[in-house]
C-alpha cells in the first residue's frame, strides 16, 4: 500500500465507524439503488445497520440496537 503524502491527497476519505455508519468525507458522488444521484455534499454517513428511515443515509437508529 502506498504511503499517504500531501502530494497524494485522496479525493475522499472513507471511515468505518465501530458499531456505526460508514463516514465519507471529501469529493464523491453517491448513486442510490434506483440509479439516482444523491444531492452533492462534502460529508455523509451511510447506514450499515439497515434500520435507518433515511436509507441509505444514517439517521442514528443504530444507537438503540445491538449492532
C-alpha positions as CSV (number, residue, x, y, z in Angstrom):
1,X,0.0,0.0,0.0
2,X,1.3,3.4,-0.9
3,X,2.1,5.9,1.8
4,X,-0.2,8.9,2.1
5,X,1.6,12.2,1.5
6,X,0.5,15.8,0.9
7,X,1.3,15.4,-2.8
8,X,-1.1,12.4,-3.0
9,X,-4.3,13.5,-1.4
10,X,-7.3,11.2,-1.7
11,X,-10.5,12.6,-3.4
12,X,-12.4,11.3,-0.4
13,X,-11.7,9.5,2.9
14,X,-14.0,6.6,3.9
15,X,-14.1,5.6,7.6
16,X,-15.9,2.5,9.0
17,X,-17.1,3.6,12.4
18,X,-17.2,0.9,15.1
19,X,-20.8,-0.1,15.7
20,X,-21.9,2.7,13.5
21,X,-22.1,4.1,9.9
22,X,-19.6,4.4,7.1
23,X,-18.5,8.0,7.1
24,X,-17.4,9.6,3.7
25,X,-15.6,12.9,3.6
26,X,-14.4,14.7,0.5
27,X,-15.3,14.9,-3.2
28,X,-17.6,12.0,-4.1
29,X,-20.9,11.0,-5.9
30,X,-23.4,8.5,-4.4
31,X,-25.9,6.8,-6.7
32,X,-28.9,5.1,-4.9
33,X,-30.3,1.7,-5.8
34,X,-32.6,3.3,-8.4
35,X,-29.8,5.0,-10.2
36,X,-30.5,8.4,-8.9
37,X,-27.6,10.7,-7.8
38,X,-28.0,11.9,-4.2
39,X,-27.6,15.6,-3.6
40,X,-23.9,16.8,-3.7
41,X,-22.3,17.2,-0.3
42,X,-18.9,17.0,1.3
43,X,-19.7,14.6,4.1
44,X,-22.2,11.8,4.6
45,X,-22.8,8.9,6.9
46,X,-24.1,5.7,5.2
47,X,-26.2,3.3,7.2
48,X,-24.7,-0.1,8.0
49,X,-27.4,-1.5,10.4
50,X,-30.1,-1.4,7.7
51,X,-32.7,0.2,10.0
52,X,-32.4,3.9,9.0
53,X,-35.6,5.6,8.0
54,X,-33.5,7.8,5.6
55,X,-31.7,5.0,3.8
56,X,-29.0,4.9,2.6
57,X,-28.2,7.8,4.9
58,X,-27.6,7.0,8.6
59,X,-30.2,8.6,11.0
60,X,-28.7,7.3,14.2
61,X,-31.1,4.3,14.7
62,X,-28.1,2.0,15.3
63,X,-27.5,3.7,18.7
64,X,-30.6,1.9,20.1
65,X,-29.8,-1.5,18.5
66,X,-27.4,-4.4,19.4
67,X,-25.4,-3.6,16.2
